[in-house]
Amino acid sequence: MTDSRPVATERAYPALSREYPEDFRVDAGYRASLPDLQNGPASLIVGAHAPIQHVGISNFRLPIRYQTRPGPDGGGEITLETSVTGTVSLEADRKGINMSRIMRSFYAHAEKRFSMGVLEAALDDYKSDLDSLDARIQMRLSYPMRVESLRSSLSGWQYYDIALELAERAGQRLQIMHFDYVYSSTCPCSLELSEHARQMRGQMATPHSQRSIARISAVTQGDTLWFEDMVELCRRAVPTETQVMVKREDEQAFAELNAANPIFVEDAVRAFAAQLMAEPRLGDFRIIASHQESLHSHDAVSVLTRGETFAQASLNPAIFAGLRA
């Protein structure tokens, strides 16, 4: 009896080099032959043929030069590590984008000293290079300012977390500054109860206070709003900013400053709002405040907005968890 099953024939496997070709150079012809799935036909789309509002890259870092606010001796310049997020919109019938073009577009402007004009030019390049209708750039940085102590001669560096955002949607552009301000909040109720215990029973008591944080997001318009301007605005609203360098006289001064400015979280957002409303260089805004309680195991939080830019029915579930003072 003979075996009628087909006989498997051995296929010759190509001999592939295992050495990295250090001298290999790419020419135009070879580059044109490389596959590019992201720019493939709509038939390659996975899932729903739906438009995507944002697609791009987040947290690519590079040094950016910023100008400090001009003073009596003129303005200086500082170079800071900056985290950049760049996204564009994607139409429903397009497979994807070339992510590297976002970085290349931004790097073309990265050597210039930062200004909103530079950010505008980078956004124009995003839209042109990626053939997109809408685009957005956000730059995150930590900005240092020298801060003097309250009563001693000490001073130290305070760092402010800032994000600058330029967004275009349906042909309309918005410039937005996000700014984190860290302060101490003494509970007015606890302060009154402590004083009551002292007066009525001769009982020593201390009010509770805690490190707190406000994240202010505001549309900027008109003349330049310097980072230093935003710091001063916040200090006018809530003067109990946390301290950097402290001696005993400074610690005593800070206790007095807190006693002079007790504040609930509701008071805080309204105090910030009053200052923002009085600043003509700012438009719509949102204030998120979190008082990270020393009395409770939970935080006290508040959100106040003005205008349509930040109006929303739903909040990100992690919006308060992201505020860590």
N, C-alpha and C positions, 0 to 999 in steps of 0.2 A: 504494500500500500504506500502510495506516495503522498507527501505533505503538500497540499495545494495552497497553503497560506503564503502571501507575498513575502519575499525575502527583503528585510530592511537593508537599505544601502547606506553606508556610512557617508555622511556629508562632511566635506572638508571645511573645518573652521578657519576663518581667515587668520593669518598670523598678524596679531596686533602688537604694536610697540608698547612696552611698559616704561619707556624712558620719557621724561618730560622734555619736549622739544624747545629748548630755550631760544634757539635761533630762528624759530618759525615766525614769519611776518605775514600779517594779513593785508591783502591788497583789496581793491574795490570789487573785483570779481568774486573773491572768496566771501567777502562781507555780504554781498548780494545773495549768495547762495545759502546763508544761514537761515534756519527756520524762525518764524516770528508768529507764534501762536496767539499772542495778545492782539495782534492786528488781523487775525483770521476772519473768515466769513461768519455771518450770524448763525449759520448752521452749527457752529462749534459752541454756542452759548449753552451753559449748563443751567438748568432750572428755568425760572420764569423769565420771559423776555420783557423785563421791566427796567425802567431807568434807575440809575443809582445816583443818589444826591452827592455822596462824597466817596471818592476812592483815591488813595495816594499813599504817602509814607508819613510816618510819625517818628519824632525824636532822632532826626539826624542832626549831629552837633558840629558846630564850627565857631571860631572866634569872630565876633562882630564888634566894630568900633562904634561907640556911642558918644555923643557930646553931652557934657554936663551943662546944667543951666548957667547961662552967662551971669557973672556977678561983677563986683567992682573991678576985679582984675581980669575980666573976660572969662569965657567958658573954657573948660578943659576937655580932655578926651580920655575915654577909658575903654579898654578892650575886655569883653566879657564872653565867657562860654555861653552859647545860646543854643537852645533846642528848638528845632524848626519842624513844624508839621505843615505839609502841603497837600491839598486835595483838589480834585476837579470833579465836575459832574460827568456822567457817562450815559449816553443815550441808549434806549432800549435795544436797538439793533446793532450795537457795537460790543464786541467780545471783551475788550479790556484796554488798558493803557500801558505804555512803557514807563514803568516807575522811575527808571534812572533819569528820564528826561526832566522830572521835577527837580532832582538834585542838580543836574547840569544847568537848568534854567536859573536856579537860585545862586549857584556858585558863580555864575557870570556877573552877579552884582555884589557878591559877598565882600570884595575888597574895598568897596566904597564905604564911607562913613554912613551909618544908618540915618535914614530919614524916611518919612512916609512916602516921599517921591521915589526913593529906591524900592520900597515895597510895592508901590504901584507899578513900576517898570517890571519887577519880577512877576507880578500877577499877570501883566499883559503877555509876558513870555509864556507863562503856564498855558494860558488860553490858546495862544498861537501854536505853540509846539505840540500841544495835545488835542487841538481842534475841539475845544470844550466850550460850552455855553457859560457855565458858572465855575468859579474857582475860589479858593480860600487859602490864606497863609496865616499861620500863627507862630509867633516867636516867644519862647519862654526864657526868662533870665532871672538872676538874683542880683539886685542892684545894691551896691554898698554906699552908705552915707555915714559920715562921721557924726556921732551924737555925743553931746556933753552931758555929764552927770548933773543932777539937780542942784547940789550944793557944794560939792568938792570940785577940785580942778581936774578931775579925771575925764577922759573921753574914750570912746571905743567905736567900733564899726557895727552899725545896725544893717542887716540885710533885708531887702524887701523883694518878695516873690512877685514878679510882674509878667504878664503875657500881653503881647500886642497882636491884634488880629485885623486883617484886612479881608473882607468877604464881598464877593460880587454875586448877586442873584438877580436874574431877569433884568440885567443891565444896570442895576442899582448897586452902588458900593457903600459899604459901611466900614468906618474905622472904629475899633473898639479897644479900650484898655481894660485889662483885668488886673486888679491890685489887691494884695493881701496885707491887712493891717492887724498887728497883734497888740493887744492891750489887756489891762487888768480891769476886771469888773467887780466892784464891791456891791453886794446885795443891799438895796435900801431897806428892805424889811428886816434883814438880819442886823443891820446897823441900828435901827430903831429899837429892836428887841434887846440888843446888847446894852444900849444906853438906859433902857427901862430897868434892866436888872441892876445896873450900877446905882441908879437914882432911888429905886424903890427898896432894894434889899442890900445895897452895898456889896453886890456880887460882881466880881471881875468876870467879864465876858468879852469875847471878840467876835466881830462880824465875819462872815465868810466872804472871801473873794477868790477869784480864779482867773487863770490865763484864758483869754478869749480871743476870737479872731473874726474879722469881717472880711468878706471877699466882695469887693466892689467891681462891677462890670459896667462900663459907661461908654456910650458913643461919643467920640471926640469930634469936634467941628471947629472951623475957624482957625484962630491962631494956635500956635504950639502949646500944648499942655505938657510941661516938663514933669519928669518923675518927681522932682523936688516939690513941685506945686501940689501934686496929689498927696505927698506926705504931709505937707503943711495943712491941707484941707482936712485930712483925717485927724490931725492933732487938734485943730480947732473944734472939731465935732466931739471927739473923745480924747481928752488930754492925758489919760493914764496909760500912755504907751509903755510897754515893758522896757526895762532899763538894760544897759550893757555893762558899764563899769559902776560899781557901787561900793562906797565906804559907809560907815555907820550913820553919818549925817545924811547921806543920800537915802539910806533905807528908811530913816525917820521921815524924811521929806516925802518919800513915796507913800508912806502910810498916811501922812497928812493929805496928800494930793488925792488919794483914793477916798478918804473920808469926806473931802470937799466935793467929790464927784461920784456919789453912789449911782448905780445905773442898772436897770433891768434890761433884758435883751430887746424888749419893745422900745425902750428909750434910746438904745444904741442905734437901731436902724433909722429911727426918726431923726436923731441928731445928725447922722451921716447924710440923710436925705435933705435936710435943711441946707447943708453946705453944698451939696451937689446941685440943688435947685438954684442956688445963688450964683453958680459958676457958668457964665455964658459960653465957655468953651466946651461944655458938656451938654448932651441931649438926653435921650432915653437912658435909663440906668436900672440896674438890679443890685440890691444889697442883701447878702446872705450873712447872718451873724450866728455864731455859736458860742455860748458861754459854757465852758466845760467844767461843770459844777464840782465844787469840793464838798458840798452838802449832800448831793444826791449821787447815785451811781449812773445817772443819765445826764444828758446835756439839755440846756435850754436853747431853743433855736427860733429864728425869725427870718422872714423874707419880705422885702418891700420892693416893688418895682414901679417905674413910671414909663409910660409909652408902650407901643406895640412891639418894639424890638425884643423885649424879654418877657412879654406876657405869655403865659402858658398854663394850660389846665392841669398838666401832669408834671411832676418833678422826678428827676433821675433818683432812683432809690438810694444811690450812694452819694447824693449831693452833700449831705451833712457829714458823712463818714470821711469825705475827702478834705474836710476842714480840720486840720490838726495843728493846734497852736504850739 
